[in-house]
């Protein structure tokens, strides 16, 4: 697959990529800033907020209404004729 991508690169650009010296790049240290919580932290959150004890029966059912329906074919034809 890498060969397929390489074939689509113009030859002049391919030569420039071949000449690139990666030793001139600055060294960087990768630091993970947004790590996922541990299993213990998740378990503690569940007990603090009583998620497991929540009664779903207290929720009320809702009906979803489409407020901005798309126009049908007849409406589109009518708008085309009006322009």
ABEGO torsion letter per residue (X at the ends): XAAAAAAABBAAAAAAAAABBAAABBBBBBBBABBBBBAAAAAAAAAAAGAAABBAAABBBBBBBBABBBBBAAAAAAAAAAX
